[in-house]
Amino acid sequence: MSSPTSLTRTVHVVTDSTCSLPADLARRWGVHVVPLQVVVDGRAHLEGVDLSTGDLVRALEDHASLSTSQPTPRAFAEAYEHAAAQGAEHIVSLHLSGELSGTVHAAALAARDAPVPVEVVDSRTVAMGLGFAVLAAAREAAQGENGPLVARTALRVASSSTAMFVVDSLDHLRRGGRLSATSAAIGTALGLRPVLGLRAGSIEVVQKIRTRAAVVERLVAAGIDAAQQSGDVRLAMHHLGDDSVVWECAGRITDATGREVVVSPVSAVIGAHVGPGLLALITAHDDSSHDVPHSARRTPSPHS
């Protein structure tokens, strides 16, 4: 089969850098990735361009002042213009949950004046929950499907996604307004370690477990269970900083089920909000993505 990027496509897919897609997959499927910004000690950086996840980890270790910002409408306008110049007659622009960021709204503003029709989709998810939806959309586009069908496929896969993750401290999420003070207090009460998840596009505490080791076992068990229950489930794991645990977890899931797991650092923007110690499991259902590689090998990320 020809490489997807060599096929004539009239529909192009645009996303944002929080999808945490490994760089080789984004390139292979011709996905346009618009970076968000991370501000470190007052200096703005574009993640994946002049700030990697490794840079973000060092900034966290140095207790730097961190904030993030969404792309400007102009950044999306440039992405849409670039896609049109490459032959796009229709664009599907798929982004992280509008409950977590105004990114999808900036995309919608730019879409009004784009040179070709743009369908903007709020995925209601993030990281590889968004990434798997982007890959599904890019696959449909490479097969010559029209814009509305590509958008529907993306939304279907995104809507099926689940996210479970743990961090060392809830303070970063609380300070950034992504988790209520009440949820943060409940999550850390009695020394319990909360497992967090996405529900209706927002972050919530979904389970409280005593130790990080028990949390690791819970994520591995959830990955094995998801793979055994459905033949069309796609699996990914993210980390921030030391990657030894995430590779061990992914390997255990693969050994138990024969299913491969995409492993990548989480985007620097997400990392700035969750803080160090992130370990995440992402699942999504895509029953026709057999030609999309799902590799558990050490694949470089645009954010590493």
C-alpha positions as CSV (number, residue, x, y, z in Angstrom):
1,M,0.0,0.0,0.0
2,S,1.3,3.5,-0.8
3,S,2.3,5.8,2.0
4,P,-0.8,7.9,3.0
5,T,1.1,11.1,2.5
6,S,1.7,10.1,-1.2
7,L,-2.0,9.8,-2.0
8,T,-4.0,12.6,-3.5
9,R,-6.2,13.9,-0.7
10,T,-8.8,16.6,-1.0
11,V,-9.5,16.6,2.8
12,H,-6.7,17.5,5.2
13,V,-6.6,17.1,9.0
14,V,-5.5,19.8,11.4
15,T,-5.0,19.3,15.1
16,D,-3.1,20.8,18.0
17,S,0.0,19.7,19.9
18,T,-1.9,18.4,22.9
19,C,-2.7,15.3,20.9
20,S,0.8,14.0,21.9
21,L,1.1,12.1,18.6
22,P,4.4,10.4,18.0
23,A,6.2,12.5,15.3
24,D,6.4,9.6,12.8
25,L,2.7,9.0,12.8
26,A,1.9,12.7,12.3
27,R,4.3,12.9,9.4
28,R,3.2,9.6,7.8
29,W,-0.5,10.6,7.9
30,G,0.1,14.2,6.7
31,V,-1.4,15.7,9.9
32,H,-1.0,19.5,10.3
33,V,-0.1,20.1,14.0
34,V,-0.6,23.6,15.4
35,P,1.5,24.2,18.6
36,L,0.2,25.6,21.8
37,Q,2.4,27.9,23.9
38,V,4.2,27.4,27.2
39,V,5.4,30.5,29.0
40,V,8.5,29.7,31.2
41,D,9.6,32.5,33.5
42,G,7.9,35.0,31.3
43,R,9.3,33.7,28.0
44,A,6.9,32.2,25.5
45,H,7.7,29.0,23.7
46,L,6.0,26.9,21.1
47,E,5.7,23.3,22.3
48,G,7.4,20.8,20.0
49,V,9.1,23.7,18.2
50,D,11.4,25.4,20.7
51,L,10.2,23.6,23.9
52,S,10.3,19.8,24.3
53,T,8.7,17.8,27.1
54,G,12.2,17.3,28.4
55,D,12.6,21.1,28.6
56,L,9.3,21.3,30.5
57,V,10.5,18.6,33.0
58,R,13.6,20.6,33.7
59,A,11.6,23.8,34.2
60,L,9.3,21.9,36.7
61,E,12.4,20.7,38.6
62,D,13.7,24.2,38.7
63,H,10.4,25.5,40.1
64,A,10.1,27.9,37.2
65,S,6.9,30.0,36.7
66,L,4.8,28.3,34.1
67,S,1.7,29.2,32.2
68,T,0.1,28.1,28.9
69,S,-1.8,29.7,26.2
70,Q,-3.8,28.5,23.2
71,P,-2.8,29.2,19.6
72,T,-4.0,32.5,18.1
73,P,-6.6,32.5,15.4
74,R,-3.8,33.6,13.1
75,A,-1.8,30.5,13.8
76,F,-4.8,28.4,12.7
77,A,-5.4,30.6,9.7
78,E,-1.8,30.0,8.6
79,A,-2.3,26.2,9.0
80,Y,-5.5,26.3,7.0
81,E,-3.8,28.4,4.2
82,H,-0.9,25.9,4.2
83,A,-3.3,23.0,3.8
84,A,-5.1,24.7,1.0
85,A,-1.8,25.4,-0.8
86,Q,-1.1,21.6,-0.6
87,G,-4.4,20.8,-2.3
88,A,-6.9,20.7,0.5
89,E,-10.5,21.3,-0.7
90,H,-11.9,20.7,2.8
91,I,-10.3,20.7,6.2
92,V,-11.3,18.9,9.4
93,S,-9.8,20.7,12.4
94,L,-9.9,18.5,15.5
95,H,-8.9,19.8,19.0
96,L,-8.7,19.1,22.7
97,S,-11.7,19.5,24.9
98,G,-13.3,23.0,25.0
99,E,-13.8,22.4,28.7
100,L,-10.0,22.5,29.2
101,S,-8.9,25.2,26.7
102,G,-10.1,27.8,24.3
103,T,-8.1,26.3,21.5
104,V,-11.2,24.9,19.6
105,H,-12.8,28.4,19.8
106,A,-9.6,30.0,18.2
107,A,-9.8,27.4,15.5
108,A,-13.5,28.2,14.9
109,L,-12.7,31.9,14.5
110,A,-10.0,31.2,11.9
111,A,-12.3,28.9,10.0
112,R,-14.6,31.7,9.2
113,D,-12.1,33.3,6.7
114,A,-10.3,30.1,5.6
115,P,-9.7,29.7,1.8
116,V,-11.6,26.3,1.9
117,P,-14.4,25.0,4.1
118,V,-13.2,24.0,7.6
119,E,-15.2,21.7,9.9
120,V,-14.0,22.4,13.5
121,V,-14.5,19.5,16.0
122,D,-14.4,19.7,19.8
123,S,-13.1,16.2,20.6
124,R,-14.0,16.5,24.3
125,T,-10.8,14.7,25.1
126,V,-7.0,15.2,25.0
127,A,-3.7,13.5,24.5
128,M,-3.9,10.2,22.5
129,G,-7.7,10.2,23.0
130,L,-7.5,13.1,20.6
131,G,-4.5,11.5,18.8
132,F,-6.4,8.3,17.9
133,A,-9.3,10.4,16.6
134,V,-6.9,12.4,14.5
135,L,-5.3,9.2,13.0
136,A,-8.8,7.8,12.2
137,A,-9.7,11.0,10.4
138,A,-6.4,11.1,8.5
139,R,-6.9,7.5,7.4
140,E,-10.4,8.3,6.1
141,A,-9.0,11.3,4.3
142,A,-6.3,9.3,2.7
143,Q,-8.9,6.8,1.4
144,G,-10.7,9.7,-0.4
145,E,-13.6,10.1,2.0
146,N,-15.4,13.5,2.1
147,G,-15.1,16.1,4.8
148,P,-18.3,15.4,6.7
149,L,-17.6,11.6,6.9
150,V,-14.0,12.3,8.1
151,A,-15.4,14.6,10.8
152,R,-18.0,12.1,11.9
153,T,-15.3,9.3,12.1
154,A,-13.1,11.6,14.2
155,L,-15.9,12.4,16.6
156,R,-17.0,8.8,16.9
157,V,-13.4,7.7,17.9
158,A,-12.9,10.6,20.2
159,S,-16.3,10.0,21.9
160,S,-15.3,6.4,22.6
161,S,-12.0,7.4,24.3
162,T,-11.2,7.0,28.0
163,A,-8.4,8.4,30.0
164,M,-7.1,7.3,33.3
165,F,-4.1,9.0,34.9
166,V,-2.2,9.7,38.1
167,V,0.2,12.5,39.1
168,D,2.4,13.1,42.0
169,S,0.4,16.1,43.2
170,L,-2.9,17.7,42.4
171,D,-1.7,21.2,43.1
172,H,-0.8,22.0,39.5
173,L,-4.3,21.0,38.3
174,R,-5.9,22.9,41.1
175,R,-3.9,26.1,40.6
176,G,-4.6,26.0,36.9
177,G,-8.3,25.7,37.4
178,R,-8.6,22.3,35.8
179,L,-9.6,20.6,39.0
180,S,-11.8,22.1,41.7
181,A,-10.3,22.7,45.1
182,T,-12.9,20.4,46.7
183,S,-11.9,17.5,44.3
184,A,-8.3,18.1,45.0
185,A,-8.8,18.1,48.8
186,I,-10.9,14.9,48.6
187,G,-8.4,13.3,46.3
188,T,-5.5,13.7,48.7
189,A,-7.4,13.1,51.9
190,L,-6.1,10.4,54.2
191,G,-3.0,10.0,52.0
192,L,-4.9,8.4,49.2
193,R,-3.6,8.7,45.6
194,P,-6.3,9.7,43.2
195,V,-6.8,8.2,39.8
196,L,-8.1,10.9,37.5
197,G,-10.2,10.7,34.4
198,L,-12.0,12.7,31.8
199,R,-15.8,12.9,32.0
200,A,-17.8,15.1,29.6
201,G,-14.5,16.8,28.7
202,S,-13.6,17.8,32.3
203,I,-11.1,16.2,34.8
204,E,-12.5,14.4,37.8
205,V,-11.3,12.1,40.5
206,V,-12.7,8.7,39.6
207,Q,-11.0,6.4,42.1
208,K,-8.8,6.7,45.2
209,I,-6.0,4.2,45.8
210,R,-3.5,3.9,48.7
211,T,-0.2,3.7,46.9
212,R,1.4,4.6,43.5
213,A,2.3,0.9,43.1
214,A,-1.3,0.0,43.4
215,V,-2.2,2.7,40.9
216,V,0.3,1.2,38.4
217,E,-1.4,-2.2,38.8
218,R,-4.8,-0.6,38.3
219,L,-3.7,1.0,35.0
220,V,-2.2,-2.2,33.7
221,A,-5.3,-4.2,34.7
222,A,-7.5,-1.6,32.9
223,G,-5.4,-1.8,29.8
224,I,-5.5,-5.6,29.8
225,D,-9.2,-5.7,30.4
226,A,-9.9,-3.2,27.6
227,A,-7.8,-5.2,25.1
228,Q,-9.5,-8.5,26.1
229,Q,-13.0,-7.1,25.9
230,S,-12.8,-5.5,22.4
231,G,-10.9,-6.3,19.2
232,D,-11.1,-2.7,18.0
233,V,-9.7,-0.9,21.1
234,R,-6.5,1.2,20.6
235,L,-4.2,1.7,23.6
236,A,-1.7,4.4,24.4
237,M,0.3,5.3,27.5
238,H,1.8,8.7,28.4
239,H,4.5,9.8,30.8
240,L,6.2,12.9,31.9
241,G,9.9,12.6,32.8
242,D,11.2,9.1,33.7
243,D,9.8,6.7,31.1
244,S,10.9,3.4,32.7
245,V,7.6,2.7,34.4
246,V,5.5,3.4,31.4
247,W,7.5,1.1,29.2
248,E,7.2,-1.6,31.8
249,C,3.4,-1.1,31.9
250,A,3.0,-1.1,28.2
251,G,5.1,-4.3,27.9
252,R,3.0,-6.0,30.5
253,I,-0.2,-5.2,28.6
254,T,1.3,-6.4,25.3
255,D,2.6,-9.6,26.9
256,A,-0.8,-10.4,28.4
257,T,-2.9,-9.5,25.3
258,G,-0.7,-9.5,22.2
259,R,-1.9,-5.9,21.6
260,E,0.6,-3.2,21.0
261,V,0.6,0.1,22.9
262,V,1.5,3.5,21.6
263,V,3.9,5.1,24.2
264,S,4.8,8.8,24.0
265,P,5.6,11.7,26.3
266,V,2.6,13.8,27.1
267,S,2.7,17.2,25.5
268,A,4.5,20.0,27.3
269,V,1.3,22.0,27.7
270,I,-0.5,19.1,29.4
271,G,2.7,18.5,31.5
272,A,2.6,22.1,32.7
273,H,-0.9,21.6,34.1
274,V,-0.5,18.1,35.6
275,G,3.0,18.4,37.0
276,P,5.6,15.7,37.4
277,G,5.0,12.0,37.9
278,L,2.3,11.6,35.2
279,L,1.4,8.1,34.2
280,A,-1.7,7.8,31.9
281,L,-3.6,5.1,30.0
282,I,-5.7,6.1,27.0
283,T,-8.1,3.8,25.1
284,A,-10.3,4.5,22.1
285,H,-12.4,2.3,19.8
286,D,-11.7,2.4,16.0
287,D,-12.9,-0.7,14.2
288,S,-11.3,0.1,10.8
289,S,-7.9,1.4,11.7
290,H,-6.0,-1.9,10.9
291,D,-3.5,-0.1,8.7
292,V,-2.6,2.5,11.3
293,P,0.5,1.3,13.2
294,H,0.2,1.0,17.0
295,S,3.7,0.5,18.1
296,A,5.0,-0.3,21.5
297,R,8.5,0.4,20.4
298,R,10.3,3.5,21.6
299,T,8.9,5.9,19.1
300,P,10.1,9.6,19.2
301,S,7.5,12.2,20.0
302,P,7.4,15.8,18.6
303,H,7.6,16.9,22.2
304,S,10.6,14.9,23.3
